């Protein structure tokens, strides 16, 4: 029975029994920044089970796409080694939200397996939680299964919990006995005692009947519920009579595609391990990218990058030396596209993302392999048979070279890697990063300042409502230590009990302004947030003396704050517009909100086109012209997420959060300050766009007065150009194009002149060149400054001289240029262009090498070029002399 038919039969069976078919949710859990991926069918119903979300049905059924490759549920390392572990898989499930319970759940599962699918009853076993006597009785009553085929297991195997606290309950696994031929041979080969392939767990029925409190006590739920999950890949292997999930129709087309790519047959067993990894990872990468995940160095993107690069490494094992994984996207679509149309609809996008990441990784591998070769050579010279952990860590940390690939190469070279040393180096790096963060945050928990603040309450921030307020000076800080007072000219940190000054956080810079006490006036230069919610005003005492206990009038620079607010609200519009124009995969990856500009980093796999950037600008300015009211409010995190507010993955949020809403256009969790209406922003204009990391783009923009200043600067540049070229501004493009074309023609003529001069000089070198062992050795400096002309001249001499070895040099400003070339006859006599040019380049402060027939190099000391060329000529002459006489060259 094809997997597609099993999926369809499952959904229709439960639909006939009163269940609503609910579409699969995304692999990115909705409004849950704490969970990496959707890893089970119940994830999209989590709030339904807890009562936070109301749905119009009490029974549901799904075919849910799932991912287990990070966090608590991580099967990555087992993929391809076993018959049934995957990163991406499908989970078939039926759910009851306080409607039916154990008896009906057991009846539905048994009926579907034995009647709908026709599985033999005597092959089916059940496991139950050790104390669940009710389930033990019901299995016998409902199914007639004998008691000896009902196995009691402990909490680890048969008690399910959503978390440390909350809904939980016993569960019951349905196990299929695949027969003696799958037996592992152990004397204790039995369910619960053995994890071999004979006992295949195909369906888990979770009976949610308790709520666990923080003390661990279990209280009965008022409405017990049902959550079940059956892996489609596993049940397909049973229905198709194959010994592995990889032999089902879900994977065979992918394995055949890998066979076509590699020209090798898939034979199963150990030899088929790389094939299985690639097939599994192709599905995972396709679905993750289709759902909006992009390769990156953190969070979900890091998991995707790890999976993709793991597939590429196994492709290299099979002899694939160029990008290939992107070619499997269409095959994934052929197998899965009927059930999940998004993998077909977004296939072109997915292919481009995968290919770009593959190309980057191949460059990393090429660079890393060269460094690894040096590491292996050093290890051999040491004679200890070991690649040190620090060396492996440098390869990993500096060059992105995976540890397991280093281990593979070491094994081939008869060496091993000090994995413990690698882990120690990794731990040291983490410790350094932690210390750097603490220094960056300017906070040492044991410092005098930290001790002085130990009993200080958080500063009350009043800057959402007002820009001027009064407070009391609680503490003065000078050079990270408490101070009693500060006088005119001194810089000091001031902590008030309440302030309208916004402290830098969330990308928004800190406020500036003034503090006035009865005896002093201070200019606030910056505002920072200290741990514990204390707000530190970094200030300079302009006049008088300030001391702890003084009352202070705090006044924020209103014009500067207004500019910051314009830019901050603009980033929210930008975030929403990027999603609308480029796609839902776009997510914020960093930001800066300053008075003069805004900067926004976002996940996207390629540079937006000029048309897309214009569309984003138009979208934002349209919302500005609409004059949409901007409101904010405090609410619980749960209610904010339920309302659809955007939350950043990995960000820590308290139970109370601030939501900023811009009409029906944008809803985000944000603690920053904002304008009252989008019309206050004035005008939004991009000023820059570029890449900051793989899969992360950056845009910069200006708003309000900043936009006007930017446009005036652009206007001034145009006026200056027009004045210089003596044409109206409107005629500038045509005039500049004509000048560029004229410049290109002059460059072409100059290069032709250089070619003629170079060939004249080369003819002189050829006439004077000595001949030894049938090979002319031509060496000398040419009066050119162009590397391409130098190479062309070397080719010219090779063609004119018969059998020849050519070494030419030239000077290009502060650099020396070198090229070496040899004919086939010279190569047969042992002359190698790459080795020689590398040797000569070292004489002029450079390096390089390359092909045996033609190679180029450079150096930083053109003054030594004549002696370097003579050195190279002599080396070749000695080599030819040694070959002719049988003597060794010196």
Secondary structure as UniProt FT lines:
FT   HELIX           3..16
FT   TURN            17..18
FT   STRAND          20..21
FT   TURN            30..31
FT   TURN            33..34
FT   TURN            41..42
FT   HELIX           43..45
FT   HELIX           46..50
FT   STRAND          59..67
FT   STRAND          69..70
FT   TURN            71..72
FT   STRAND          73..74
FT   HELIX           76..78
FT   TURN            79..81
FT   STRAND          88..96
FT   HELIX           102..111
FT   HELIX           112..116
FT   HELIX           121..123
FT   STRAND          124..129
FT   TURN            130..131
FT   HELIX           133..143
FT   HELIX           147..149
FT   STRAND          150..153
FT   HELIX           155..158
FT   STRAND          159..161
FT   STRAND          166..177
FT   HELIX           180..182
FT   TURN            187..188
FT   TURN            192..193
FT   TURN            197..198
FT   STRAND          199..212
FT   TURN            214..215
FT   STRAND          218..231
FT   HELIX           232..239
FT   TURN            240..241
FT   HELIX           245..247
FT   TURN            249..251
FT   HELIX           252..262
FT   HELIX           270..272
FT   HELIX           273..290
FT   TURN            291..292
FT   HELIX           299..317
FT   TURN            318..319
FT   HELIX           325..328
FT   HELIX           329..336
FT   TURN            337..339
FT   HELIX           342..345
FT   HELIX           347..382
FT   STRAND          386..387
FT   HELIX           389..399
FT   HELIX           403..412
FT   TURN            413..414
FT   STRAND          416..417
FT   HELIX           419..440
FT   TURN            441..442
FT   TURN            445..446
FT   HELIX           448..453
FT   TURN            454..455
FT   STRAND          460..461
FT   TURN            463..465
FT   STRAND          468..478
FT   TURN            479..480
FT   STRAND          481..483
FT   STRAND          485..487
FT   TURN            488..489
FT   STRAND          491..496
FT   STRAND          498..499
FT   STRAND          504..505
FT   TURN            506..507
FT   STRAND          513..517
FT   TURN            518..519
FT   STRAND          520..530
FT   HELIX           531..533
FT   STRAND          534..547
FT   TURN            548..549
FT   STRAND          551..556
FT   HELIX           558..582
FT   TURN            584..585
FT   STRAND          588..593
FT   STRAND          598..603
FT   HELIX           610..626
FT   STRAND          629..636
FT   HELIX           637..642
FT   TURN            643..644
FT   TURN            649..650
FT   STRAND          656..662
FT   TURN            663..665
FT   STRAND          666..669
FT   HELIX           678..681
FT   STRAND          684..693
FT   TURN            694..695
FT   STRAND          696..703
FT   HELIX           704..725
FT   HELIX           729..731
FT   HELIX           732..768
FT   STRAND          770..772
FT   TURN            773..774
FT   STRAND          775..781
FT   HELIX           787..800
FT   STRAND          804..812
FT   TURN            813..814
FT   STRAND          815..822
FT   HELIX           824..828
FT   TURN            829..830
FT   HELIX           833..841
FT   HELIX           842..844
FT   STRAND          846..850
FT   STRAND          854..859
FT   HELIX           862..864
FT   HELIX           865..885
//
